[in-house]
Amino acid sequence: MTWLRIAVDILSIIFLLGGLFFLFVGTFGLLRLPDVYNRLHATTKCDTLGAGLILLSLALQSSLAIGIRLALLIIFILVTNPTAAHVIARAAYKTGIVPILSRRASDD
Amino acid sequence: MSTAGILDFSYSLGAVLVMLMIFLSLIRALAGPTAPDRVAAINIMGTKTLIIITLIARIYGQEYFLDIAMVYALMSFVTTVGIAKYLEKGALD
């Protein structure tokens, strides 16, 4: 029983560290990439995965009622985060921000 | 040697690190050259705030913070979609 407890705790710490790593990679991409579309590409996927991993790490530690709520939060993030990124990218494209590769091709 | 103390310390340290990442995202929200950059940065900050709220619910043992996190996620999503529609059409109708 106690070995199972220790194994679940170690798995939680591994998920937490993985989630923090992906969140940091997403933030780094938001700061360093050159274009709106590149930044959305980096941050959306990395933040969705990082948030999912951290909430899964919390769900391993909690009771069933809290775990169901955390699972609802994970599903909600998985639905809304790509939708928000798609709406932002659509607004950027409709307002005339040209992607950076097309910009270079049209300058030649 | 118990892993529960290490786990509590890890969650506290994770909340502090996510807060530092929010400040890093704030740089892009302030200095972004176009408006969709700022909207994307604010959306990402909303997701990270949701993670901080759930981590605080674990640290302090207050489980009703999870309901606050759900409402915060919903409002962040609706705000992002609304601002993006305003950027696209020039009006909110």
N, CA and C atoms of all chains as a GROMACS GRO file, in nm:
protein
  603
    1MET      N    1   0.083  -0.120   0.000
    1MET     CA    2   0.000   0.000   0.000
    1MET      C    3   0.086   0.125   0.000
    2THR      N    4   0.185   0.126   0.088
    2THR     CA    5   0.269   0.245   0.093
    2THR      C    6   0.359   0.256  -0.029
    3TRP      N    7   0.396   0.140  -0.087
    3TRP     CA    8   0.475   0.149  -0.211
    3TRP      C    9   0.392   0.204  -0.326
    4LEU      N   10   0.263   0.167  -0.326
    4LEU     CA   11   0.174   0.224  -0.429
    4LEU      C   12   0.162   0.375  -0.412
    5ARG      N   13   0.152   0.419  -0.284
    5ARG     CA   14   0.144   0.562  -0.254
    5ARG      C   15   0.267   0.636  -0.306
    6ILE      N   16   0.386   0.577  -0.279
    6ILE     CA   17   0.511   0.642  -0.323
    6ILE      C   18   0.520   0.644  -0.475
    7ALA      N   19   0.474   0.538  -0.541
    7ALA     CA   20   0.478   0.534  -0.687
    7ALA      C   21   0.387   0.641  -0.747
    8VAL      N   22   0.266   0.658  -0.688
    8VAL     CA   23   0.174   0.761  -0.740
    8VAL      C   24   0.233   0.900  -0.717
    9ASP      N   25   0.300   0.920  -0.601
    9ASP     CA   26   0.361   1.051  -0.575
    9ASP      C   27   0.471   1.082  -0.675
   10ILE      N   28   0.555   0.982  -0.704
   10ILE     CA   29   0.664   1.004  -0.801
   10ILE      C   30   0.607   1.033  -0.940
   11LEU      N   31   0.499   0.962  -0.976
   11LEU     CA   32   0.435   0.987  -1.105
   11LEU      C   33   0.378   1.128  -1.110
   12SER      N   34   0.323   1.175  -0.997
   12SER     CA   35   0.270   1.312  -0.992
   12SER      C   36   0.380   1.414  -1.012
   13ILE      N   37   0.496   1.391  -0.948
   13ILE     CA   38   0.606   1.487  -0.962
   13ILE      C   39   0.658   1.488  -1.106
   14ILE      N   40   0.662   1.370  -1.168
   14ILE     CA   41   0.708   1.363  -1.308
   14ILE      C   42   0.612   1.440  -1.399
   15PHE      N   43   0.480   1.422  -1.378
   15PHE     CA   44   0.382   1.494  -1.460
   15PHE      C   45   0.392   1.644  -1.437
   16LEU      N   46   0.414   1.685  -1.311
   16LEU     CA   47   0.424   1.828  -1.280
   16LEU      C   48   0.547   1.889  -1.350
   17LEU      N   49   0.661   1.817  -1.344
   17LEU     CA   50   0.781   1.870  -1.408
   17LEU      C   51   0.765   1.875  -1.559
   18GLY      N   52   0.699   1.773  -1.617
   18GLY     CA   53   0.673   1.777  -1.760
   18GLY      C   54   0.584   1.892  -1.801
   19GLY      N   55   0.480   1.916  -1.721
   19GLY     CA   56   0.392   2.028  -1.751
   19GLY      C   57   0.462   2.161  -1.742
   20LEU      N   58   0.548   2.178  -1.640
   20LEU     CA   59   0.623   2.303  -1.627
   20LEU      C   60   0.719   2.321  -1.744
   21PHE      N   61   0.780   2.211  -1.789
   21PHE     CA   62   0.871   2.219  -1.905
   21PHE      C   63   0.796   2.265  -2.029
   22PHE      N   64   0.677   2.206  -2.054
   22PHE     CA   65   0.604   2.246  -2.175
   22PHE      C   66   0.553   2.389  -2.165
   23LEU      N   67   0.512   2.430  -2.044
   23LEU     CA   68   0.469   2.570  -2.029
   23LEU      C   69   0.585   2.665  -2.056
   24PHE      N   70   0.706   2.628  -2.010
   24PHE     CA   71   0.820   2.717  -2.034
   24PHE      C   72   0.856   2.722  -2.182
   25VAL      N   73   0.847   2.608  -2.250
   25VAL     CA   74   0.877   2.608  -2.394
   25VAL      C   75   0.776   2.694  -2.470
   26GLY      N   76   0.648   2.687  -2.429
   26GLY     CA   77   0.549   2.772  -2.494
   26GLY      C   78   0.573   2.919  -2.472
   27THR      N   79   0.611   2.957  -2.348
   27THR     CA   80   0.640   3.097  -2.320
   27THR      C   81   0.764   3.145  -2.396
   28PHE      N   82   0.865   3.058  -2.407
   28PHE     CA   83   0.986   3.091  -2.483
   28PHE      C   84   0.952   3.114  -2.629
   29GLY      N   85   0.866   3.029  -2.685
   29GLY     CA   86   0.823   3.049  -2.823
   29GLY      C   87   0.744   3.176  -2.841
   30LEU      N   88   0.662   3.210  -2.742
   30LEU     CA   89   0.586   3.336  -2.750
   30LEU      C   90   0.681   3.456  -2.752
   31LEU      N   91   0.793   3.445  -2.682
   31LEU     CA   92   0.885   3.559  -2.678
   31LEU      C   93   0.975   3.564  -2.800
   32ARG      N   94   1.015   3.450  -2.858
   32ARG     CA   95   1.125   3.449  -2.952
   32ARG      C   96   1.085   3.436  -3.099
   33LEU      N   97   0.966   3.382  -3.127
   33LEU     CA   98   0.932   3.355  -3.267
   33LEU      C   99   0.892   3.484  -3.339
   34PRO      N  100   0.908   3.490  -3.472
   34PRO     CA  101   0.900   3.618  -3.539
   34PRO      C  102   0.760   3.665  -3.581
   35ASP      N  103   0.657   3.581  -3.577
   35ASP     CA  104   0.530   3.615  -3.642
   35ASP      C  105   0.414   3.582  -3.549
   36VAL      N  106   0.296   3.640  -3.578
   36VAL     CA  107   0.179   3.609  -3.498
   36VAL      C  108   0.143   3.462  -3.510
   37TYR      N  109   0.146   3.411  -3.633
   37TYR     CA  110   0.104   3.272  -3.656
   37TYR      C  111   0.202   3.175  -3.593
   38ASN      N  112   0.333   3.207  -3.600
   38ASN     CA  113   0.432   3.121  -3.536
   38ASN      C  114   0.413   3.120  -3.384
   39ARG      N  115   0.383   3.238  -3.328
   39ARG     CA  116   0.365   3.244  -3.183
   39ARG      C  117   0.242   3.166  -3.139
   40LEU      N  118   0.134   3.178  -3.217
   40LEU     CA  119   0.014   3.099  -3.184
   40LEU      C  120   0.041   2.950  -3.196
   41HIS      N  121   0.116   2.913  -3.301
   41HIS     CA  122   0.152   2.773  -3.321
   41HIS      C  123   0.229   2.718  -3.202
   42ALA      N  124   0.323   2.798  -3.150
   42ALA     CA  125   0.403   2.748  -3.037
   42ALA      C  126   0.321   2.744  -2.909
   43THR      N  127   0.253   2.855  -2.877
   43THR     CA  128   0.198   2.866  -2.743
   43THR      C  129   0.074   2.781  -2.723
   44THR      N  130  -0.010   2.766  -2.827
   44THR     CA  131  -0.136   2.697  -2.804
   44THR      C  132  -0.115   2.551  -2.768
   45LYS      N  133  -0.034   2.482  -2.852
   45LYS     CA  134  -0.016   2.340  -2.825
   45LYS      C  135   0.061   2.317  -2.697
   46CYS      N  136   0.168   2.396  -2.675
   46CYS     CA  137   0.247   2.375  -2.554
   46CYS      C  138   0.166   2.406  -2.428
   47ASP      N  139   0.083   2.511  -2.432
   47ASP     CA  140   0.007   2.544  -2.312
   47ASP      C  141  -0.104   2.444  -2.286
   48THR      N  142  -0.166   2.393  -2.394
   48THR     CA  143  -0.270   2.292  -2.372
   48THR      C  144  -0.211   2.166  -2.309
   49LEU      N  145  -0.097   2.120  -2.362
   49LEU     CA  146  -0.036   2.000  -2.307
   49LEU      C  147   0.016   2.023  -2.166
   50GLY      N  148   0.076   2.140  -2.141
   50GLY     CA  149   0.130   2.167  -2.008
   50GLY      C  150   0.020   2.176  -1.904
   51ALA      N  151  -0.089   2.243  -1.937
   51ALA     CA  152  -0.200   2.255  -1.842
   51ALA      C  153  -0.263   2.118  -1.818
   52GLY      N  154  -0.276   2.038  -1.925
   52GLY     CA  155  -0.331   1.904  -1.907
   52GLY      C  156  -0.246   1.818  -1.818
   53LEU      N  157  -0.113   1.827  -1.834
   53LEU     CA  158  -0.023   1.745  -1.751
   53LEU      C  159  -0.028   1.788  -1.605
   54ILE      N  160  -0.031   1.920  -1.579
   54ILE     CA  161  -0.032   1.966  -1.440
   54ILE      C  162  -0.164   1.929  -1.373
   55LEU      N  163  -0.276   1.945  -1.446
   55LEU     CA  164  -0.405   1.908  -1.386
   55LEU      C  165  -0.417   1.756  -1.367
   56LEU      N  166  -0.351   1.678  -1.454
   56LEU     CA  167  -0.350   1.532  -1.435
   56LEU      C  168  -0.267   1.495  -1.313
   57SER      N  169  -0.157   1.569  -1.294
   57SER     CA  170  -0.075   1.547  -1.174
   57SER      C  171  -0.152   1.579  -1.047
   58LEU      N  172  -0.238   1.681  -1.051
   58LEU     CA  173  -0.322   1.711  -0.935
   58LEU      C  174  -0.432   1.607  -0.917
   59ALA      N  175  -0.486   1.556  -1.030
   59ALA     CA  176  -0.596   1.461  -1.022
   59ALA      C  177  -0.551   1.327  -0.965
   60LEU      N  178  -0.422   1.294  -0.983
   60LEU     CA  179  -0.372   1.169  -0.925
   60LEU      C  180  -0.369   1.175  -0.773
   61GLN      N  181  -0.363   1.298  -0.718
   61GLN     CA  182  -0.348   1.314  -0.574
   61GLN      C  183  -0.480   1.329  -0.500
   62SER      N  184  -0.591   1.346  -0.574
   62SER     CA  185  -0.713   1.390  -0.507
   62SER      C  186  -0.816   1.278  -0.505
   63SER      N  187  -0.928   1.307  -0.438
   63SER     CA  188  -1.036   1.209  -0.429
   63SER      C  189  -1.116   1.207  -0.559
   64LEU      N  190  -1.223   1.126  -0.560
   64LEU     CA  191  -1.294   1.105  -0.686
   64LEU      C  192  -1.372   1.229  -0.729
   65ALA      N  193  -1.434   1.300  -0.631
   65ALA     CA  194  -1.516   1.416  -0.668
   65ALA      C  195  -1.430   1.527  -0.727
   66ILE      N  196  -1.315   1.552  -0.663
   66ILE     CA  197  -1.224   1.655  -0.714
   66ILE      C  198  -1.163   1.609  -0.846
   67GLY      N  199  -1.137   1.479  -0.859
   67GLY     CA  200  -1.081   1.428  -0.982
   67GLY      C  201  -1.174   1.446  -1.100
   68ILE      N  202  -1.305   1.430  -1.076
   68ILE     CA  203  -1.402   1.450  -1.185
   68ILE      C  204  -1.403   1.597  -1.227
   69ARG      N  205  -1.395   1.687  -1.128
   69ARG     CA  206  -1.392   1.829  -1.164
   69ARG      C  207  -1.266   1.865  -1.242
   70LEU      N  208  -1.152   1.806  -1.201
   70LEU     CA  209  -1.028   1.833  -1.275
   70LEU      C  210  -1.034   1.776  -1.416
   71ALA      N  211  -1.100   1.660  -1.432
   71ALA     CA  212  -1.116   1.603  -1.566
   71ALA      C  213  -1.204   1.693  -1.653
   72LEU      N  214  -1.308   1.751  -1.591
   72LEU     CA  215  -1.392   1.846  -1.665
   72LEU      C  216  -1.310   1.967  -1.709
   73LEU      N  217  -1.222   2.014  -1.619
   73LEU     CA  218  -1.137   2.128  -1.655
   73LEU      C  219  -1.043   2.093  -1.770
   74ILE      N  220  -0.987   1.970  -1.768
   74ILE     CA  221  -0.896   1.928  -1.875
   74ILE      C  222  -0.970   1.924  -2.009
   75ILE      N  223  -1.093   1.866  -2.007
   75ILE     CA  224  -1.171   1.859  -2.131
   75ILE      C  225  -1.204   1.999  -2.180
   76PHE      N  226  -1.239   2.089  -2.086
   76PHE     CA  227  -1.272   2.226  -2.123
   76PHE      C  228  -1.152   2.297  -2.186
   77ILE      N  229  -1.034   2.277  -2.128
   77ILE     CA  230  -0.913   2.339  -2.186
   77ILE      C  231  -0.884   2.281  -2.324
   78LEU      N  232  -0.901   2.148  -2.337
   78LEU     CA  233  -0.875   2.084  -2.467
   78LEU      C  234  -0.971   2.134  -2.574
   79VAL      N  235  -1.092   2.175  -2.536
   79VAL     CA  236  -1.187   2.226  -2.636
   79VAL      C  237  -1.160   2.374  -2.665
   80THR      N  238  -1.145   2.455  -2.560
   80THR     CA  239  -1.146   2.600  -2.581
   80THR      C  240  -1.014   2.658  -2.627
   81ASN      N  241  -0.900   2.597  -2.590
   81ASN     CA  242  -0.772   2.662  -2.622
   81ASN      C  243  -0.743   2.662  -2.772
   82PRO      N  244  -0.761   2.550  -2.846
   82PRO     CA  245  -0.745   2.557  -2.992
   82PRO      C  246  -0.850   2.645  -3.060
   83THR      N  247  -0.972   2.648  -3.003
   83THR     CA  248  -1.074   2.734  -3.063
   83THR      C  249  -1.035   2.881  -3.052
   84ALA      N  250  -0.983   2.921  -2.936
   84ALA     CA  251  -0.940   3.060  -2.918
   84ALA      C  252  -0.825   3.094  -3.012
   85ALA      N  253  -0.729   3.000  -3.026
   85ALA     CA  254  -0.616   3.026  -3.116
   85ALA      C  255  -0.663   3.038  -3.260
   86HIS      N  256  -0.761   2.954  -3.298
   86HIS     CA  257  -0.813   2.962  -3.435
   86HIS      C  258  -0.883   3.095  -3.460
   87VAL      N  259  -0.960   3.141  -3.361
   87VAL     CA  260  -1.030   3.268  -3.378
   87VAL      C  261  -0.930   3.384  -3.387
   88ILE      N  262  -0.823   3.379  -3.306
   88ILE     CA  263  -0.722   3.486  -3.311
   88ILE      C  264  -0.651   3.485  -3.446
   89ALA      N  265  -0.613   3.366  -3.494
   89ALA     CA  266  -0.542   3.358  -3.622
   89ALA      C  267  -0.632   3.403  -3.737
   90ARG      N  268  -0.762   3.370  -3.728
   90ARG     CA  269  -0.856   3.414  -3.832
   90ARG      C  270  -0.870   3.566  -3.832
   91ALA      N  271  -0.876   3.625  -3.711
   91ALA     CA  272  -0.885   3.771  -3.702
   91ALA      C  273  -0.758   3.837  -3.756
   92ALA      N  274  -0.641   3.776  -3.726
   92ALA     CA  275  -0.515   3.833  -3.777
   92ALA      C  276  -0.510   3.826  -3.928
   93TYR      N  277  -0.557   3.714  -3.984
   93TYR     CA  278  -0.552   3.700  -4.130
   93TYR      C  279  -0.651   3.792  -4.198
   94LYS      N  280  -0.770   3.808  -4.138
   94LYS     CA  281  -0.870   3.894  -4.199
   94LYS      C  282  -0.833   4.042  -4.191
   95THR      N  283  -0.755   4.080  -4.089
   95THR     CA  284  -0.714   4.220  -4.078
   95THR      C  285  -0.588   4.250  -4.158
   96GLY      N  286  -0.540   4.154  -4.238
   96GLY     CA  287  -0.436   4.185  -4.333
   96GLY      C  288  -0.294   4.167  -4.285
   97ILE      N  289  -0.272   4.084  -4.181
   97ILE     CA  290  -0.135   4.052  -4.140
   97ILE      C  291  -0.088   3.934  -4.225
   98VAL      N  292   0.012   3.957  -4.309
   98VAL     CA  293   0.059   3.855  -4.403
   98VAL      C  294   0.154   3.762  -4.328
   99PRO      N  295   0.143   3.629  -4.348
   99PRO     CA  296   0.242   3.538  -4.289
   99PRO      C  297   0.382   3.564  -4.343
  100ILE      N  298   0.482   3.532  -4.262
  100ILE     CA  299   0.617   3.584  -4.288
  100ILE      C  300   0.679   3.519  -4.411
  101LEU      N  301   0.643   3.395  -4.442
  101LEU     CA  302   0.699   3.331  -4.562
  101LEU      C  303   0.640   3.393  -4.688
  102SER      N  304   0.510   3.422  -4.687
  102SER     CA  305   0.449   3.489  -4.802
  102SER      C  306   0.506   3.629  -4.820
  103ARG      N  307   0.539   3.693  -4.707
  103ARG     CA  308   0.596   3.827  -4.714
  103ARG      C  309   0.731   3.824  -4.786
  104ARG      N  310   0.814   3.724  -4.756
  104ARG     CA  311   0.943   3.716  -4.823
  104ARG      C  312   0.927   3.683  -4.971
  105ALA      N  313   0.829   3.595  -5.003
  105ALA     CA  314   0.812   3.557  -5.143
  105ALA      C  315   0.762   3.676  -5.225
  106SER      N  316   0.678   3.762  -5.164
  106SER     CA  317   0.625   3.874  -5.241
  106SER      C  318   0.727   3.987  -5.251
  107ASP      N  319   0.829   3.989  -5.162
  107ASP     CA  320   0.929   4.094  -5.171
  107ASP      C  321   1.028   4.069  -5.282
  108ASP      N  322   1.047   3.941  -5.322
  108ASP     CA  323   1.148   3.911  -5.425
  108ASP      C  324   1.105   3.962  -5.562
  109MET      N  325   1.131   0.869   0.538
  109MET     CA  326   1.135   0.960   0.421
  109MET      C  327   1.000   0.955   0.352
  110SER      N  328   0.924   1.061   0.360
  110SER     CA  329   0.793   1.064   0.298
  110SER      C  330   0.797   1.154   0.176
  111THR      N  331   0.722   1.113   0.078
  111THR     CA  332   0.718   1.194  -0.044
  111THR      C  333   0.611   1.302  -0.039
  112ALA      N  334   0.530   1.305   0.069
  112ALA     CA  335   0.423   1.406   0.074
  112ALA      C  336   0.480   1.546   0.091
  113GLY      N  337   0.586   1.560   0.173
  113GLY     CA  338   0.648   1.692   0.190
  113GLY      C  339   0.712   1.741   0.062
  114ILE      N  340   0.778   1.649  -0.009
  114ILE     CA  341   0.838   1.685  -0.138
  114ILE      C  342   0.731   1.728  -0.237
  115LEU      N  343   0.616   1.659  -0.230
  115LEU     CA  344   0.507   1.690  -0.323
  115LEU      C  345   0.449   1.829  -0.296
  116ASP      N  346   0.428   1.861  -0.166
  116ASP     CA  347   0.377   1.994  -0.132
  116ASP      C  348   0.474   2.102  -0.177
  117PHE      N  349   0.604   2.080  -0.151
  117PHE     CA  350   0.703   2.178  -0.193
  117PHE      C  351   0.706   2.192  -0.345
  118SER      N  352   0.688   2.080  -0.416
  118SER     CA  353   0.689   2.086  -0.563
  118SER      C  354   0.573   2.167  -0.616
  119TYR      N  355   0.454   2.150  -0.554
  119TYR     CA  356   0.340   2.227  -0.603
  119TYR      C  357   0.356   2.376  -0.575
  120SER      N  358   0.412   2.411  -0.458
  120SER     CA  359   0.436   2.553  -0.429
  120SER      C  360   0.537   2.612  -0.526
  121LEU      N  361   0.647   2.538  -0.550
  121LEU     CA  362   0.748   2.586  -0.644
  121LEU      C  363   0.692   2.597  -0.785
  122GLY      N  364   0.604   2.502  -0.823
  122GLY     CA  365   0.542   2.509  -0.955
  122GLY      C  366   0.453   2.630  -0.970
  123ALA      N  367   0.379   2.667  -0.862
  123ALA     CA  368   0.295   2.787  -0.870
  123ALA      C  369   0.381   2.911  -0.889
  124VAL      N  370   0.496   2.919  -0.819
  124VAL     CA  371   0.584   3.035  -0.834
  124VAL      C  372   0.642   3.041  -0.975
  125LEU      N  373   0.681   2.924  -1.029
  125LEU     CA  374   0.738   2.923  -1.164
  125LEU      C  375   0.636   2.964  -1.269
  126VAL      N  376   0.511   2.917  -1.253
  126VAL     CA  377   0.406   2.957  -1.349
  126VAL      C  378   0.380   3.107  -1.339
  127MET      N  379   0.391   3.163  -1.217
  127MET     CA  380   0.375   3.307  -1.203
  127MET      C  381   0.486   3.382  -1.277
  128LEU      N  382   0.610   3.332  -1.269
  128LEU     CA  383   0.718   3.396  -1.345
  128LEU      C  384   0.693   3.386  -1.496
  129MET      N  385   0.635   3.273  -1.541
  129MET     CA  386   0.603   3.260  -1.684
  129MET      C  387   0.494   3.358  -1.724
  130ILE      N  388   0.401   3.391  -1.632
  130ILE     CA  389   0.301   3.493  -1.662
  130ILE      C  390   0.369   3.627  -1.685
  131PHE      N  391   0.470   3.658  -1.604
  131PHE     CA  392   0.540   3.784  -1.625
  131PHE      C  393   0.616   3.785  -1.758
  132LEU      N  394   0.673   3.669  -1.797
  132LEU     CA  395   0.740   3.661  -1.928
  132LEU      C  396   0.640   3.683  -2.042
  133SER      N  397   0.517   3.628  -2.026
  133SER     CA  398   0.415   3.650  -2.129
  133SER      C  399   0.370   3.795  -2.132
  134LEU      N  400   0.377   3.863  -2.016
  134LEU     CA  401   0.337   4.003  -2.010
  134LEU      C  402   0.430   4.090  -2.094
  135ILE      N  403   0.557   4.047  -2.110
  135ILE     CA  404   0.648   4.122  -2.198
  135ILE      C  405   0.593   4.124  -2.340
  136ARG      N  406   0.544   4.008  -2.389
  136ARG     CA  407   0.490   4.005  -2.524
  136ARG      C  408   0.358   4.082  -2.532
  137ALA      N  409   0.279   4.079  -2.425
  137ALA     CA  410   0.154   4.154  -2.427
  137ALA      C  411   0.179   4.304  -2.430
  138LEU      N  412   0.290   4.348  -2.371
  138LEU     CA  413   0.320   4.491  -2.373
  138LEU      C  414   0.388   4.532  -2.502
  139ALA      N  415   0.479   4.449  -2.555
  139ALA     CA  416   0.563   4.490  -2.665
  139ALA      C  417   0.523   4.431  -2.798
  140GLY      N  418   0.409   4.356  -2.802
  140GLY     CA  419   0.371   4.291  -2.927
  140GLY      C  420   0.346   4.391  -3.037
  141PRO      N  421   0.399   4.367  -3.156
  141PRO     CA  422   0.385   4.468  -3.260
  141PRO      C  423   0.241   4.485  -3.310
  142THR      N  424   0.164   4.379  -3.313
  142THR     CA  425   0.026   4.390  -3.362
  142THR      C  426  -0.072   4.354  -3.251
  143ALA      N  427  -0.199   4.386  -3.276
  143ALA     CA  428  -0.302   4.358  -3.176
  143ALA      C  429  -0.326   4.208  -3.152
  144PRO      N  430  -0.326   4.120  -3.256
  144PRO     CA  431  -0.345   3.978  -3.226
  144PRO      C  432  -0.234   3.917  -3.141
  145ASP      N  433  -0.111   3.976  -3.147
  145ASP     CA  434  -0.007   3.932  -3.055
  145ASP      C  435  -0.048   3.952  -2.910
  146ARG      N  436  -0.104   4.069  -2.885
  146ARG     CA  437  -0.143   4.098  -2.746
  146ARG      C  438  -0.258   4.009  -2.702
  147VAL      N  439  -0.354   3.984  -2.793
  147VAL     CA  440  -0.467   3.898  -2.756
  147VAL      C  441  -0.419   3.756  -2.728
  148ALA      N  442  -0.325   3.706  -2.811
  148ALA     CA  443  -0.272   3.571  -2.788
  148ALA      C  444  -0.200   3.564  -2.655
  149ALA      N  445  -0.120   3.667  -2.623
  149ALA     CA  446  -0.046   3.666  -2.496
  149ALA      C  447  -0.142   3.669  -2.378
  150ILE      N  448  -0.251   3.746  -2.390
  150ILE     CA  449  -0.346   3.754  -2.278
  150ILE      C  450  -0.422   3.623  -2.263
  151ASN      N  451  -0.451   3.557  -2.375
  151ASN     CA  452  -0.516   3.426  -2.368
  151ASN      C  453  -0.428   3.324  -2.296
  152ILE      N  454  -0.297   3.329  -2.329
  152ILE     CA  455  -0.203   3.237  -2.264
  152ILE      C  456  -0.192   3.268  -2.115
  153MET      N  457  -0.194   3.398  -2.080
  153MET     CA  458  -0.189   3.434  -1.938
  153MET      C  459  -0.313   3.385  -1.865
  154GLY      N  460  -0.428   3.383  -1.933
  154GLY     CA  461  -0.549   3.330  -1.870
  154GLY      C  462  -0.538   3.181  -1.839
  155THR      N  463  -0.480   3.105  -1.934
  155THR     CA  464  -0.460   2.962  -1.910
  155THR      C  465  -0.367   2.938  -1.792
  156LYS      N  466  -0.260   3.018  -1.786
  156LYS     CA  467  -0.164   2.999  -1.675
  156LYS      C  468  -0.225   3.041  -1.541
  157THR      N  469  -0.312   3.142  -1.543
  157THR     CA  470  -0.380   3.179  -1.419
  157THR      C  471  -0.471   3.067  -1.370
  158LEU      N  472  -0.535   2.999  -1.465
  158LEU     CA  473  -0.618   2.883  -1.428
  158LEU      C  474  -0.535   2.774  -1.360
  159ILE      N  475  -0.414   2.751  -1.413
  159ILE     CA  476  -0.326   2.651  -1.350
  159ILE      C  477  -0.288   2.696  -1.210
  160ILE      N  478  -0.260   2.826  -1.191
  160ILE     CA  479  -0.223   2.874  -1.058
  160ILE      C  480  -0.339   2.858  -0.961
  161ILE      N  481  -0.464   2.883  -1.008
  161ILE     CA  482  -0.578   2.869  -0.917
  161ILE      C  483  -0.595   2.724  -0.872
  162THR      N  484  -0.576   2.629  -0.966
  162THR     CA  485  -0.590   2.489  -0.924
  162THR      C  486  -0.476   2.446  -0.832
  163LEU      N  487  -0.355   2.498  -0.857
  163LEU     CA  488  -0.244   2.464  -0.768
  163LEU      C  489  -0.268   2.521  -0.628
  164ILE      N  490  -0.327   2.642  -0.620
  164ILE     CA  491  -0.356   2.701  -0.490
  164ILE      C  492  -0.466   2.622  -0.418
  165ALA      N  493  -0.563   2.570  -0.497
  165ALA     CA  494  -0.666   2.485  -0.438
  165ALA      C  495  -0.604   2.361  -0.375
  166ARG      N  496  -0.498   2.306  -0.436
  166ARG     CA  497  -0.430   2.191  -0.378
  166ARG      C  498  -0.345   2.231  -0.257
  167ILE      N  499  -0.277   2.345  -0.266
  167ILE     CA  500  -0.184   2.383  -0.160
  167ILE      C  501  -0.260   2.415  -0.031
  168TYR      N  502  -0.367   2.496  -0.043
  168TYR     CA  503  -0.441   2.534   0.076
  168TYR      C  504  -0.554   2.439   0.110
  169GLY      N  505  -0.580   2.339   0.025
  169GLY     CA  506  -0.684   2.243   0.055
  169GLY      C  507  -0.826   2.296   0.044
  170GLN      N  508  -0.846   2.399  -0.036
  170GLN     CA  509  -0.979   2.457  -0.053
  170GLN      C  510  -1.035   2.410  -0.187
  171GLU      N  511  -1.127   2.313  -0.183
  171GLU     CA  512  -1.167   2.253  -0.310
  171GLU      C  513  -1.265   2.339  -0.389
  172TYR      N  514  -1.326   2.440  -0.326
  172TYR     CA  515  -1.418   2.522  -0.404
  172TYR      C  516  -1.345   2.617  -0.498
  173PHE      N  517  -1.211   2.626  -0.485
  173PHE     CA  518  -1.134   2.705  -0.581
  173PHE      C  519  -1.144   2.646  -0.722
  174LEU      N  520  -1.175   2.515  -0.731
  174LEU     CA  521  -1.187   2.453  -0.863
  174LEU      C  522  -1.307   2.509  -0.939
  175ASP      N  523  -1.415   2.540  -0.867
  175ASP     CA  524  -1.530   2.604  -0.933
  175ASP      C  525  -1.493   2.742  -0.985
  176ILE      N  526  -1.414   2.815  -0.903
  176ILE     CA  527  -1.366   2.946  -0.948
  176ILE      C  528  -1.280   2.930  -1.073
  177ALA      N  529  -1.198   2.824  -1.076
  177ALA     CA  530  -1.113   2.800  -1.193
  177ALA      C  531  -1.198   2.773  -1.317
  178MET      N  532  -1.308   2.698  -1.300
  178MET     CA  533  -1.396   2.672  -1.416
  178MET      C  534  -1.458   2.801  -1.468
  179VAL      N  535  -1.507   2.884  -1.376
  179VAL     CA  536  -1.569   3.010  -1.418
  179VAL      C  537  -1.465   3.100  -1.483
  180TYR      N  538  -1.341   3.098  -1.429
  180TYR     CA  539  -1.234   3.181  -1.486
  180TYR      C  540  -1.200   3.136  -1.628
  181ALA      N  541  -1.196   3.004  -1.650
  181ALA     CA  542  -1.167   2.953  -1.784
  181ALA      C  543  -1.276   2.995  -1.882
  182LEU      N  544  -1.401   2.986  -1.838
  182LEU     CA  545  -1.512   3.024  -1.926
  182LEU      C  546  -1.505   3.172  -1.962
  183MET      N  547  -1.479   3.256  -1.862
  183MET     CA  548  -1.475   3.400  -1.889
  183MET      C  549  -1.355   3.438  -1.975
  184SER      N  550  -1.241   3.370  -1.955
  184SER     CA  551  -1.123   3.397  -2.037
  184SER      C  552  -1.150   3.362  -2.183
  185PHE      N  553  -1.218   3.248  -2.206
  185PHE     CA  554  -1.248   3.206  -2.342
  185PHE      C  555  -1.344   3.303  -2.409
  186VAL      N  556  -1.448   3.343  -2.336
  186VAL     CA  557  -1.547   3.435  -2.395
  186VAL      C  558  -1.483   3.571  -2.425
  187THR      N  559  -1.394   3.618  -2.335
  187THR     CA  560  -1.324   3.744  -2.358
  187THR      C  561  -1.236   3.738  -2.483
  188THR      N  562  -1.163   3.626  -2.498
  188THR     CA  563  -1.075   3.613  -2.614
  188THR      C  564  -1.154   3.612  -2.744
  189VAL      N  565  -1.264   3.534  -2.746
  189VAL     CA  566  -1.345   3.527  -2.867
  189VAL      C  567  -1.407   3.663  -2.898
  190GLY      N  568  -1.451   3.734  -2.793
  190GLY     CA  569  -1.510   3.865  -2.815
  190GLY      C  570  -1.413   3.966  -2.871
  191ILE      N  571  -1.291   3.970  -2.814
  191ILE     CA  572  -1.192   4.066  -2.864
  191ILE      C  573  -1.148   4.032  -3.005
  192ALA      N  574  -1.136   3.900  -3.034
  192ALA     CA  575  -1.097   3.861  -3.169
  192ALA      C  576  -1.205   3.897  -3.270
  193LYS      N  577  -1.333   3.879  -3.233
  193LYS     CA  578  -1.440   3.920  -3.324
  193LYS      C  579  -1.441   4.071  -3.344
  194TYR      N  580  -1.409   4.144  -3.237
  194TYR     CA  581  -1.404   4.290  -3.251
  194TYR      C  582  -1.291   4.332  -3.343
  195LEU      N  583  -1.176   4.264  -3.334
  195LEU     CA  584  -1.065   4.295  -3.424
  195LEU      C  585  -1.101   4.263  -3.568
  196GLU      N  586  -1.179   4.155  -3.587
  196GLU     CA  587  -1.206   4.110  -3.723
  196GLU      C  588  -1.311   4.196  -3.791
  197LYS      N  589  -1.418   4.231  -3.718
  197LYS     CA  590  -1.529   4.301  -3.781
  197LYS      C  591  -1.532   4.450  -3.752
  198GLY      N  592  -1.467   4.494  -3.647
  198GLY     CA  593  -1.474   4.634  -3.610
  198GLY      C  594  -1.594   4.669  -3.527
  199ALA      N  595  -1.676   4.570  -3.496
  199ALA     CA  596  -1.793   4.595  -3.412
  199ALA      C  597  -1.832   4.464  -3.346
  200LEU      N  598  -1.909   4.474  -3.239
  200LEU     CA  599  -1.953   4.354  -3.168
  200LEU      C  600  -2.102   4.335  -3.189
  201ASP      N  601  -2.139   4.298  -3.309
  201ASP     CA  602  -2.281   4.272  -3.330
  201ASP      C  603  -2.300   4.143  -3.410
   0.00000   0.00000   0.00000
